[in-house]
Amino acid sequence: MKFTDVRIRKVDKDDNKLRAIASVTIDDCFVIHDIKIIEGTDSLFIAMPSRKTKEGEYKDIAHPINMETRKELSEIILKAYEQAE
């Protein structure tokens, strides 16, 4: 599996912890939209696209299954965010 494209759309709200929205293409054939880049207490992190359940909880719609893939995805998105500044 190879991440073949990352697109960043910055959010211009200073009072919000949301910094940008990312879309990632995998192997030039599958895309995941609405990955959030959020300003945390110590650093930026990503949040996968999710939806709110009837109980008020948020569940990821798409997400990496293992930590290795999650780390790689996070690094690629945050690097693209830094380059977009």
N, C-alpha and C positions, 0 to 999 in steps of 0.2 A: 504494500500500500504506500502511495506517495501523495503528499499534499502538493497539488499542482498549481493552485492559485489561492491567494488570500486577498480579500478586499476589505478595506476599513472605511467606515462612515463615522466621522467624529460627531459628537454631541456637544453643542455649544451652550450648555446650561451650567453656570458656575456653582449653583446651589445644589447640584445633584452629584451623587457619587458615580453615576454612569458616565463613562468617558467616551465610549464608542461602541458601534455595532460591527461585527465582523461576519463575513461569509467566506467559507472555505470550500474549495473544490478538491475532491479526492480522485486521483487517477484520470483526470479529464472527463469523468463520466458521472460523478455524484456530488451534489452540493448541499451544504448545511448552512442555512441562513440564520440570522438573529442570535449569534453568539455574542453575549454582552461582555464588554471590558469594563471592570468596576474598580474604583479606587478603594482599596482596603485600608486598614489601620496602618500597615507597614509597607504595602506594595500593591501593585495592580494584580488582578486575577481575572480569570474568565469564568463565565456562567453559561452553561449550555441552554439552548432554547427550552422553554418549559410552558406548561399550561396549568391553570388553577383548577383543582378538583372541586366537586360539590361541597366537600368538607373544608375548603379553604386552604388546602395544602397545595404546594407547587410540585409538579412531577416533570422530570426531564422528558422531552419528546425524543431526543437523540443524544447519545453520549458514548464516550469511549468505554469499553468494557474492562480494560486493564490500566494500571497506573503508568506503564511505559508509554502507551499511546496518548493518554491524557497529558503527560508531561511534554511529549513531542508537540502535540497540538497547541498547548499553552505557550510553549517557547516560540513557535512559528507565528502565532497570532500576536503576541506581545512584541516580537521583533518588528513585525510589519507595522504595528501601531507606533512604535518609536520612530521608524523611518518615515512615517506619514506626518510627523509633527512639523 
